């Protein structure tokens, strides 16, 4: 499975961005992580295949919404009320083995995209 992220860019504080991640095949649990240079990759959000189970990091809860379109093999991350501390490279991750699972750690995801840069600055 190959994952391709899009939708990153430069946005002012308080602004919004919608990230997309297109998978080359069927996936089950999918997640978004982010990483700042020199720091560990951190969990942002995750969604299961049926989209009835979602998890968010405390730092983004209430500001981000994860969703998916299984017909398009695509997962989205709507980010609102962006802050400077949201600046990072955002990675999409996927599992294609466990149909009912959801993972909030990177260990659960064998497939990763290349990342898309999000910069929040005035």
C-alpha positions as CSV (number, residue, x, y, z in Angstrom):
1,X,0.0,0.0,0.0
2,X,1.3,3.4,-0.9
3,X,0.1,6.6,0.8
4,X,0.3,10.1,-0.7
5,X,-0.5,13.1,1.4
6,X,-1.6,16.5,0.1
7,X,-3.0,19.7,1.4
8,X,-0.2,21.1,3.5
9,X,1.0,24.7,3.2
10,X,1.4,28.0,5.0
11,X,-1.5,29.4,7.0
12,X,-1.9,32.2,9.5
13,X,-2.7,31.5,13.1
14,X,-6.4,30.8,13.5
15,X,-6.7,29.5,9.9
16,X,-7.7,26.2,8.6
17,X,-6.2,23.4,6.4
18,X,-7.6,20.1,5.2
19,X,-5.0,17.4,4.7
20,X,-5.8,14.4,2.4
21,X,-4.1,11.0,2.2
22,X,-4.8,8.8,-0.8
23,X,-4.0,5.1,-0.5
24,X,-3.2,2.8,-3.4
25,X,-5.3,0.0,-2.0
26,X,-7.8,-0.9,0.7
27,X,-6.7,0.0,4.2
28,X,-8.2,-0.5,7.6
29,X,-7.1,1.7,10.5
30,X,-5.6,5.0,9.4
31,X,-3.9,7.7,11.4
32,X,-2.2,11.0,11.2
33,X,1.0,11.8,13.0
34,X,3.3,14.9,13.0
35,X,6.9,15.5,13.5
36,X,9.1,18.6,14.2
37,X,12.7,18.3,13.2
38,X,14.7,17.0,16.2
39,X,11.7,15.7,18.0
40,X,9.8,12.4,18.1
41,X,6.9,11.7,15.8
42,X,3.7,12.3,17.7
43,X,0.1,11.0,17.3
44,X,-2.5,13.4,16.0
45,X,-5.6,11.4,15.1
46,X,-6.8,7.9,14.1
47,X,-9.9,6.4,12.6
48,X,-11.0,2.8,12.1
49,X,-12.3,1.3,8.9
50,X,-16.0,1.9,9.6
51,X,-15.3,5.4,10.8
52,X,-17.3,4.8,14.0
53,X,-14.3,5.0,16.2
54,X,-11.9,8.0,16.3
55,X,-9.2,9.2,18.6
56,X,-7.5,12.5,18.9
57,X,-4.4,13.8,20.7
58,X,-5.3,16.1,23.6
59,X,-3.4,18.9,21.8
60,X,-5.7,18.9,18.8
61,X,-9.0,17.7,20.3
62,X,-11.8,20.1,19.4
63,X,-9.8,21.7,16.6
64,X,-9.2,18.7,14.3
65,X,-11.6,16.2,12.6
66,X,-10.5,13.0,11.0
67,X,-12.7,11.4,8.4
68,X,-12.5,8.9,5.5
69,X,-14.0,7.9,2.2
70,X,-13.5,4.2,1.7
71,X,-14.7,4.3,-1.8
72,X,-11.8,6.6,-2.6
73,X,-9.3,4.9,-0.2
74,X,-8.8,8.4,1.3
75,X,-8.5,9.8,4.8
76,X,-8.8,13.4,5.7
77,X,-7.7,15.7,8.5
78,X,-9.6,18.9,8.8
79,X,-7.6,21.3,11.0
80,X,-9.2,24.5,12.3
81,X,-8.0,27.2,14.8
82,X,-4.4,26.4,13.8
83,X,-1.6,27.5,16.2
84,X,2.1,28.1,15.7
85,X,2.7,24.9,17.7
86,X,0.9,22.9,15.0
87,X,3.7,23.6,12.6
88,X,5.2,20.2,11.6
89,X,5.5,17.7,8.9
90,X,2.3,15.6,8.9
91,X,2.4,12.0,8.0
92,X,-0.4,9.6,7.1
93,X,-0.2,6.0,8.2
94,X,-2.3,2.9,7.5
95,X,-2.9,-0.7,8.5
96,X,-4.2,-3.2,6.0
97,X,-4.3,-6.3,8.2
98,X,-6.7,-5.9,11.1
99,X,-10.2,-4.9,9.9
100,X,-11.7,-3.8,13.2
101,X,-8.6,-2.3,14.8
102,X,-7.6,1.3,15.6
103,X,-4.2,2.4,16.6
104,X,-2.9,5.5,18.4
105,X,0.8,4.6,18.2
106,X,3.1,4.4,15.3
107,X,3.8,0.7,16.0
108,X,0.3,-0.2,14.7
109,X,0.9,1.1,11.2
110,X,3.2,-0.6,8.7
111,X,2.5,1.9,5.9
112,X,3.5,5.5,5.8
113,X,3.4,8.4,3.5
114,X,6.2,10.8,2.7
115,X,4.7,13.7,4.7
116,X,3.3,17.1,4.0
117,X,4.5,20.3,5.6
118,X,2.2,22.5,7.6
119,X,3.5,25.9,8.7
120,X,1.4,28.2,10.9
121,X,2.9,31.7,10.9
122,X,1.8,35.3,10.4
